[in-house]
């Protein structure tokens, strides 16, 4: 379901559902910094982790239009958010303990996957990344609808 095609009521319902999911991340915050550049990006373990992280992101974001994975040379994962949603996405992630970089108004990067990160932590971080992008998009769309 593309968010831009939803009615005001459907947007509110989706926002409420995602807010509940986000609240569960706030109850169990994780400390994971994914902002530093990774000098060991070529290592096999890290490529596997990056692929896994990207797979979780893709599943969480499929067909919403909130954000889409985008290539970035200096990152293991990058999201192209709806215009103006990158900083809000990063802020939501930060409040739940996972740190990403916003490089402009619509691009968010995960530059590193720490070597000691376990698969459940990566799932948690990728889901949080995607949910935060979706919440930021919904907030933006709701604000647009309220002004019209």
Kinemage of the C-alpha trace (Angstrom):
@kinemage 1
@onewidth
@group {chain A} dominant
@subgroup {mainchain}
@vectorlist {calphas} color= white
{ca unk a 1} P 0.000 0.000 0.000
{ca unk a 2} L 1.529 3.280 -1.094
{ca unk a 3} L 1.118 5.805 1.688
{ca unk a 4} L 0.347 8.588 -0.770
{ca unk a 5} L -2.766 6.676 -1.892
{ca unk a 6} L -4.284 6.272 1.584
{ca unk a 7} L -7.227 8.245 2.905
{ca unk a 8} L -6.856 10.386 6.009
{ca unk a 9} L -8.513 7.671 8.108
{ca unk a 10} L -6.247 4.955 6.685
{ca unk a 11} L -3.178 7.136 7.337
{ca unk a 12} L -4.274 7.590 10.952
{ca unk a 13} L -4.855 3.853 11.382
{ca unk a 14} L -1.406 3.024 9.960
{ca unk a 15} L 0.218 5.727 12.082
{ca unk a 16} L -1.403 4.334 15.251
{ca unk a 17} L -0.294 0.795 14.373
{ca unk a 18} L 3.304 1.887 13.729
{ca unk a 19} L 3.401 4.056 16.845
{ca unk a 20} L 2.556 0.973 18.894
{ca unk a 21} L 5.389 -0.972 17.237
{ca unk a 22} L 7.771 1.961 17.774
{ca unk a 23} L 6.765 2.119 21.465
{ca unk a 24} L 7.997 -1.441 21.920
{ca unk a 25} L 11.430 -0.317 20.668
{ca unk a 26} L 11.361 2.552 23.157
{ca unk a 27} L 10.637 0.144 26.029
{ca unk a 28} L 13.742 -1.870 25.150
{ca unk a 29} L 16.210 0.647 23.727
{ca unk a 30} L 19.406 -0.705 22.234
{ca unk a 31} L 22.704 1.097 21.976
{ca unk a 32} L 24.055 0.602 18.490
{ca unk a 33} L 26.081 3.206 16.602
{ca unk a 34} L 25.946 2.694 12.852
{ca unk a 35} L 27.449 6.084 11.902
{ca unk a 36} L 31.228 5.492 11.760
{ca unk a 37} L 32.880 4.491 8.527
{ca unk a 38} L 33.932 0.856 8.471
{ca unk a 39} L 37.530 0.244 7.350
{ca unk a 40} L 36.832 -3.517 7.233
{ca unk a 41} L 33.790 -3.341 4.952
{ca unk a 42} L 35.339 -5.861 2.588
{ca unk a 43} L 35.282 -8.642 5.172
{ca unk a 44} L 32.985 -11.523 4.369
{ca unk a 45} L 31.164 -11.458 7.712
{ca unk a 46} L 30.321 -7.795 7.289
{ca unk a 47} L 29.001 -8.204 3.735
{ca unk a 48} L 26.755 -10.999 4.945
{ca unk a 49} L 25.500 -8.815 7.804
{ca unk a 50} L 24.949 -5.910 5.404
{ca unk a 51} L 22.951 -8.136 3.067
{ca unk a 52} L 20.853 -9.413 5.980
{ca unk a 53} L 20.263 -5.841 7.188
{ca unk a 54} L 19.176 -4.827 3.675
{ca unk a 55} L 16.810 -7.792 3.397
{ca unk a 56} L 15.034 -6.843 6.630
{ca unk a 57} L 14.829 -3.217 5.452
{ca unk a 58} L 13.349 -4.280 2.122
{ca unk a 59} L 10.670 -6.411 3.775
{ca unk a 60} L 9.671 -3.627 6.176
{ca unk a 61} L 9.483 -0.964 3.476
{ca unk a 62} L 8.057 -2.878 0.531
{ca unk a 63} L 5.332 -0.987 -1.295
{ca unk a 64} L 4.849 1.788 1.286
{ca unk a 65} L 6.541 4.575 -0.652
{ca unk a 66} L 7.886 5.879 2.679
{ca unk a 67} L 11.489 5.113 1.746
{ca unk a 68} L 13.467 2.867 -0.508
{ca unk a 69} L 16.933 1.382 -0.274
{ca unk a 70} L 19.403 3.315 -2.372
{ca unk a 71} L 23.050 2.632 -3.216
{ca unk a 72} L 25.760 4.529 -1.355
{ca unk a 73} L 29.495 4.011 -1.700
{ca unk a 74} L 30.400 4.853 1.884
{ca unk a 75} L 27.610 2.940 3.653
{ca unk a 76} L 26.398 -0.594 4.223
{ca unk a 77} L 22.796 0.576 3.836
{ca unk a 78} L 21.149 3.771 2.682
{ca unk a 79} L 17.543 4.881 2.547
{ca unk a 80} L 16.089 7.482 0.289
{ca unk a 81} L 13.172 8.788 2.361
{ca unk a 82} L 10.267 10.937 1.290
{ca unk a 83} L 11.550 14.517 0.856
{ca unk a 84} L 12.172 16.189 4.178
{ca unk a 85} L 11.891 13.009 6.266
{ca unk a 86} L 15.550 12.024 6.766
{ca unk a 87} L 16.221 14.094 9.882
{ca unk a 88} L 12.994 12.948 11.545
{ca unk a 89} L 13.874 9.334 10.709
{ca unk a 90} L 17.298 9.730 12.334
{ca unk a 91} L 15.748 11.437 15.378
{ca unk a 92} L 13.245 8.608 15.911
{ca unk a 93} L 16.045 6.032 15.635
{ca unk a 94} L 18.259 7.995 18.038
{ca unk a 95} L 15.493 8.113 20.650
{ca unk a 96} L 15.348 4.294 20.504
{ca unk a 97} L 19.131 3.958 20.837
{ca unk a 98} L 20.272 3.291 17.260
{ca unk a 99} L 22.378 5.977 15.574
{ca unk a 100} L 22.346 6.656 11.818
{ca unk a 101} L 23.475 9.610 9.667
{ca unk a 102} L 21.164 11.939 7.765
{ca unk a 103} L 23.232 13.348 4.924
{ca unk a 104} L 20.575 15.568 3.374
{ca unk a 105} L 16.810 16.088 3.543
{ca unk a 106} L 16.043 12.654 2.081
{ca unk a 107} L 19.026 10.325 2.591
{ca unk a 108} L 19.833 8.295 5.701
{ca unk a 109} L 22.930 6.104 5.952
{ca unk a 110} L 24.006 3.157 8.044
{ca unk a 111} L 27.757 3.425 7.539
{ca unk a 112} L 28.869 0.464 9.649
{ca unk a 113} L 27.572 -2.753 11.103
{ca unk a 114} L 29.560 -3.372 14.288
{ca unk a 115} L 31.315 -6.748 14.250
{ca unk a 116} L 29.884 -7.691 17.619
{ca unk a 117} L 26.279 -7.080 16.480
{ca unk a 118} L 24.176 -10.226 16.609
{ca unk a 119} L 21.519 -11.074 14.027
{ca unk a 120} L 18.690 -10.179 16.436
{ca unk a 121} L 20.314 -6.773 16.983
{ca unk a 122} L 20.531 -6.269 13.214
{ca unk a 123} L 16.896 -7.270 12.821
{ca unk a 124} L 15.987 -4.840 15.607
{ca unk a 125} L 18.043 -2.007 14.079
{ca unk a 126} L 16.765 -2.572 10.521
{ca unk a 127} L 13.152 -2.785 11.687
{ca unk a 128} L 13.588 0.363 13.752
{ca unk a 129} L 15.212 2.105 10.755
{ca unk a 130} L 12.267 1.160 8.531
{ca unk a 131} L 9.560 1.931 11.097
{ca unk a 132} L 11.131 5.320 11.788
{ca unk a 133} L 11.167 6.136 8.065
{ca unk a 134} L 7.537 5.046 7.789
{ca unk a 135} L 6.488 7.121 10.813
{ca unk a 136} L 8.323 10.180 9.469
{ca unk a 137} L 6.568 9.768 6.101
{ca unk a 138} L 3.172 9.373 7.741
{ca unk a 139} L 3.763 12.448 9.906
{ca unk a 140} L 4.676 14.401 6.792
{ca unk a 141} L 1.624 13.196 4.882
{ca unk a 142} L -0.696 13.818 7.828
{ca unk a 143} L 0.681 17.356 8.111
{ca unk a 144} L 0.026 17.915 4.416
{ca unk a 145} L -3.537 16.617 4.729
{ca unk a 146} L -4.229 18.801 7.755
{ca unk a 147} L -3.146 21.931 5.828
{ca unk a 148} L -5.492 21.202 2.896
